[in-house]
């Protein structure tokens, strides 16, 4: 059975409403700090090593690098808050 144009429009509005009401992703403290750091560098792309050093230093874990920064950046990309370029550097997503 084919939907009427009104039924189709209502279905689209319902989908759009659910999409807009999607709650913000839950981020831990390190992820929030990484996002703030990337936002402060916008529009520049930075390496996960730089992110790891900056956030690690802020948390009192000197010497942390890409092993710490890469999972933070990947999480931000997976929830749409950051983007990765072709050389593996990250930037905050534009709003």
C-alpha positions as CSV (number, residue, x, y, z in Angstrom):
1,X,0.0,0.0,0.0
2,X,1.4,3.3,-1.1
3,X,1.6,6.2,1.5
4,X,-0.1,9.4,0.8
5,X,2.1,12.6,0.4
6,X,0.9,13.7,3.8
7,X,1.8,10.4,5.5
8,X,5.2,10.5,3.9
9,X,5.7,14.1,5.1
10,X,4.6,13.1,8.6
11,X,7.0,10.2,8.6
12,X,9.9,12.5,7.5
13,X,9.0,15.0,10.2
14,X,8.9,12.3,12.8
15,X,12.4,11.1,11.7
16,X,13.8,14.6,11.8
17,X,12.4,15.2,15.2
18,X,14.0,12.0,16.6
19,X,17.3,12.9,14.9
20,X,17.3,16.4,16.4
21,X,16.5,15.1,19.9
22,X,19.5,12.7,19.9
23,X,21.3,13.4,23.2
24,X,24.8,14.8,23.2
25,X,27.4,12.0,23.4
26,X,28.8,11.3,26.9
27,X,32.5,12.1,27.1
28,X,34.8,11.5,29.9
29,X,37.1,14.2,31.3
30,X,40.0,13.3,28.9
31,X,37.8,13.3,25.9
32,X,36.2,16.7,26.9
33,X,39.7,18.2,27.3
34,X,40.8,16.8,23.9
35,X,37.8,18.3,22.3
36,X,38.5,21.7,23.9
37,X,42.1,21.5,22.8
38,X,41.1,20.7,19.2
39,X,38.5,23.5,19.3
40,X,41.2,25.9,20.4
41,X,43.4,25.0,17.4
42,X,40.6,25.2,14.8
43,X,41.0,25.2,11.9
44,X,44.4,23.7,12.3
45,X,44.8,19.9,12.2
46,X,47.0,18.4,15.0
47,X,48.6,15.0,15.5
48,X,47.3,12.6,18.1
49,X,50.7,12.7,19.7
50,X,50.3,16.5,20.3
51,X,46.8,15.9,21.7
52,X,48.2,13.1,24.0
53,X,51.0,15.4,25.2
54,X,48.7,18.3,25.9
55,X,46.0,16.4,27.7
56,X,48.5,14.1,29.5
57,X,50.4,17.1,30.8
58,X,47.2,18.8,31.9
59,X,46.2,15.7,33.9
60,X,49.7,15.3,35.4
61,X,50.8,12.4,33.2
62,X,53.8,13.9,31.6
63,X,55.3,12.1,28.6
64,X,52.0,10.6,27.3
65,X,51.8,10.8,23.5
66,X,49.9,9.1,20.7
67,X,49.1,6.0,22.7
68,X,47.0,8.3,24.9
69,X,45.9,10.8,22.2
70,X,44.8,8.5,19.5
71,X,41.9,6.8,21.3
72,X,40.7,10.2,22.5
73,X,40.7,11.5,18.9
74,X,39.1,8.4,17.5
75,X,36.3,8.6,20.1
76,X,35.6,12.3,19.1
77,X,35.5,11.3,15.4
78,X,33.2,8.4,16.1
79,X,30.6,10.7,17.7
80,X,31.0,13.4,15.1
81,X,32.8,16.0,17.1
82,X,36.1,15.8,15.3
83,X,37.4,15.0,11.8
84,X,40.5,13.2,10.6
85,X,42.5,14.2,7.5
86,X,44.3,12.0,5.1
87,X,47.6,12.1,7.1
88,X,46.0,11.1,10.4
89,X,45.8,14.5,12.0
90,X,42.6,15.7,13.8
91,X,40.6,18.9,14.0
92,X,37.3,19.8,15.8
93,X,34.3,19.4,13.5
94,X,32.7,22.6,12.3
95,X,29.3,23.3,13.7
